[in-house]
Amino acid sequence: MVRQVAKRSRNSYSVEQKKEVIIYAKEHGWNKAARHFNLDKTMVGCWVNTSTSWTAEVNKKSKWIDSGRKAFFPKAEEKLYTWVIEQRK
């Protein structure tokens, strides 16, 4: 007999929602937080672990934290950006 596992639909959560889950998880544990908010416990764990790198300046309604590729040459990109702005003027 093959056991059918229910597949969860994909959702995105705002920073405020994630912070609420993190606070609850730190007080009650990852498993209880996962059951309380109907989430996967590994997702709760990832949010708790990565929450230390989140900055306070992040938009409250933002859903993308630390997303996107990091710059290989940040100083060169800054110089390029400055040059482009100067050329537009």
Summary of the structure (lengths in Angstrom):
residues: 89
radius of gyration: 19.3
end to end distance: 70.3
largest distance: 70.3
contacts: 164
relative contact order: 0.13
helix: 56%
strand: 0%
